[in-house]
Amino acid sequence: MNDTKRDNERDKILFEMHKTLSNPTAELIIQWVERYPQYADDIRSHAAIMKDWAANEAKPVLEPDAAMISRSRSRVMGALHEARAATATAGDEATALTFDQIMAASGTDVPSLSRKFGIKRGILAALVGGRMLPPVGHRLVEKLTESWGITLDAIYRAMHIALENPHLGHAKAESTPTVIPRSYEELVRASSMTEEEKKYWLGEE
């Protein structure tokens, strides 16, 4: 038997096996191997695949919970931020405003925004002080864009400037700060807010 005829015969046998069996038992696999010993290895390999399929079909479908949705949203926001940063032009960077300039123009500051939003001052201070890594939680972004009257891009340009020029407290560091920037989620979870408040700011409710 030449290779082509052998391959065709093997394919027909395996096809028939897939039509006949859905979750082959050890006894059924032995029967097929004894019937077609020349294709024993192929039969065993396909039987293993069929059993894996059957096992996966039996598993319950996972419903996304709030934490999964929040992490997915965070990844999307991060990807958007990276895309915007990659396509930013020199002109955009030249006209970007710092957080200090934005707050001065809007007549706001960290303490007043903290009281207005009901979020811990330290989280906002980390943002404007260059100690928060992007992306920022969508709920905080919505409140900041509304309060400051600026776009999401403007916030991330200001964030980029802040990360390159971090502040410690109210004074600009003369050398590289020893404080390592943390993610928005880390800062929220480490804050003294209640669990309900943390879930709100993380978009988990």
C-alpha positions, 0 to 999 in steps of 0.5 A, a space after each residue: 500500500 502506497 503512502 497516499 492510500 495508507 493516509 486515506 484509509 487512516 483518515 477514514 478510520 479516524 473519521 469513523 471513530 470520531 462519528 461513532 465515539 464521543 468519549 471513548 472508554 479504555 475498552 473501546 480504545 482497545 477494541 479499535 486498536 485491535 481492529 486496526 493495529 496498523 494505526 494504533 498510535 493514531 487511534 490512541 492519540 485521537 482518543 486522548 484528544 476526544 476525551 479532553 474535549 469531552 472533559 472540557 464540555 462537562 466543565 461549567 461555563 465561568 461567569 465573569 465576576 466584578 473583579 474579572 471585569 475590573 481587571 479587564 477594564 484596567 488592561 484595556 485602559 492600559 492598552 489605550 494609554 500605551 497607544 496614545 503615548 506611542 502616537 503622541 507628537 512632539 507638538 502634543 508634548 510641548 503643549 501638555 499641561 502639568 497637574 499643577 497648571 490644570 488645578 490652578 486653571 480650574 481653581 482646585 487642589 488635592 484637598 478640595 478634590 478629595 472632599 468633593 469626590 470622597 476619595 482619600 487624599 493620598 490617592 490623588 496626591 500620588 497621581 499629581 505627584 508622579 507616584 501612580 502608574 497608569 492606568 487610572 481607574 475609570 471612575 476617578 478619570 470620569 470625575 477628574 475630566 468633568 471637574 477639570 473640564 479636560 480630556 482623558 488624553 490631557 490627564 495622561 499627558 499630565 501623568 506622563 510629566 508627573 512620572 518623569 518629575 515626581 514630587 515627594 509631599 509638597 517639595 520636588 525631589 532633588 534626586 530620584 525618589 526612593 518611593 516606587 510608583 504603584 498602580 492605581 489598584 494598589 494605592 486604593 487597596 492600601 488606603 484606609 477607605 472602607 471595603 465598599 469605598 474601595 470596591 466603588 473606586 475599583 469599579 467592582 460594584 
